[in-house]
Amino acid sequence: MVANITNDISLLRQIREGNEDAFKSLFETYFTPLCRFIYLHLDDKNVAEELAMDIFIYLWENRETFQIQLSLKAYLFQAAKNKCLNELRKKKETVGLDGVEVSTINTSVSTLETEELYRLIQEAVFSLPDKCRNIFLLSRSENLTNQEIARRLNISVKTVEGQITTALKKIKKFLGDQYSYLW
């Protein structure tokens, strides 16, 4: 999991520096999945390929100022969702739009973003030291009170509180500022 994040960061850095091989690697990895995603919602292969290509062109042309909030994969699929919505809005002006399509796209991307965030949180939790992780999981996963955890592990309540505080700080640092609202 860390490798994916590291690869995304490394790939993005190389693309920012104008490395065409890195861009080609990104393109080869994500072009077909993006086309499938767009095609699923628009049912037009040519439009799907054109919109996916637009995403990569935009990324290359704006590589020096490009910012991501999650992973490159999440960014690309969010961009694909936005392209689909824009295309559906255009069609709505001429033929009318069934709201189910937009709802399905929103659900798909929202699910992707949620899965990505869940994966990052899991990764952050499992990067904690054993004792800290164990106490944090007892608190959050098993919903035990600090007193119950202290009794179960035969440690003081202050130790439990300290370990949970440490866990939250480390997780927050791991996730970065864009997720500070979670804690």
N, C-alpha and C positions, 0 to 999 in steps of 0.2 A: 504493500500500500504506500509506504514512504517512497518507494522507487517511482511510482506513478507521479506523485507530487514533484519529486526531484526532477524527473524527466520533463514534466511540464515546464518547470521553472527554467531548466537548462535549455530546452527547446525554444521557449519564449525569448530568453536572453540571446540565443544565437540568431533568431529571426530578427530581433531588434538591431543586431549588428549587421544585418543584410545577408546572412548566410542562406544562400539559395537551397543548399542541400537539406538544411533543417526545415525550411519551408516545404520542400518537396516531400520530406518524411511526414510532416503534419498533413499535407494534402493527401498523400497515399493512404494514410491511416484513417482519415475522417471523411474524405469526399463521398465514398460509396455509402457509408452509414447515414450521412446527412441527406443524400439524395433519397435513400429509402424512407427516412423520416418525413421529408417534405412530400414525397410521392404519396405516402400513406394518407396525408391530409388533403392533398390537392388533386390526386389522381391524374397527373399529367407529367409524364417522364421528362419532356423537354423543359417545362417550367421548373421542375424539380432540379434538373441539372444546372439550369441557368441561375436559379436562386442560390444553390450551393456554391457555384462558381463566384457569384457576387460576394458571398461571405469571405471567401479566400482572397479575392481581389481587394476588398476593403481592409482585411487584416494586413496584407502586404503593403498596401499604400499608406497605411497608418501605423506601421510596425514600430516606429520610434516613439509614439505617444500611447500605444496600446496598453490598456490596463485590464487585468482580470480580477474578479472577486473570488471565484472558486477555482476550478481546474479549467484547463483549456477545453476539455471535452464539454464541461457544463456550459462554458461561454459559447462554444460553437453551436450547441443544441438550443441555447437560448436565442442566439441570433437566427437560427433556422425557424424557431417558433415565431419570432417577430416577422420574418420574411413571409411565413405562411399567413399570419394574421393580416399583414398588409395586402397580400395577394387576395385573400378572401374579402377584404374590405372593397377592393377594386371590383371584384365580381359582384358583390352585393349591390353596388351602384347600378350595375347593368341587369342582373338577373334575380336579385334577392338572395338572402343568406339564411340558412338554417342554423340557429344558434348552437346546435349540438356539435357541429364541427369545431367551432371556436372553443367550446367547453372541453372537448376531447383534447385539443392541443394544449390548452392551459393545464389540464390534468396531467398530461404526459410530461411536460417540462417541469411542472411543479413536483411531480414524483421523482424526476431525475435530480432536481436540486435537493430535494429532501434526502434521497438516497446518498448523494454526494456528501451532504452535511453529516448525516448519520455515520458514514464511513470515516469522515475526518474526526468526529467525536470519539468513535471507537478506537481509532488509531491513537488519539491523544490519551485516552484512558489507559490503553495498554502500554503506553510509553512511561507511565508512572512507575515509581519503585513499588515492589510487591506489597509492602505493608500499607502504603498510601493508597494503592489501587484497591486492595481488599477492603479497607475501611470505606473508601468512596463508594464502591459497588454495594456494600451492605447498606449504606445510607440511601443511595439513589435507586438501585435495582430492587432491593428487598424492602425498601421504605422503613428501615429500622430507625428508631430514635438514637440520639447520641448515647443515652443511658443504656439502651439495649445493646448497642454495639460494644460499649465499654464492658458490660457484664459478660457478653459472649466471648470477648477476646481477653478478658481479665486485665484490662488497662484502665487508666483514668479517663473521665469524660473530657478533661482538658486535652489529653493526648488525641482523642477522637476529633475534637474541634480543631486542633492544630493540623492534623492530617487532612481533614476535609478542606480547610482553608488553603493548605499547600496544594492539594489536588486541584482545586478550582483555579488557583493562580497559574499552575503549570498548564492546565488545559486551555485557559484563556490565552496564555502566551503562545501555545502551540497553534491555536486557531487563528490568532491575529486579531487586529482591531475590528475587522468587519463583522465579527461575531460577538463583540463585547455585550451586545444587548441580551444575549442568552444568559448571562451570569449576573 
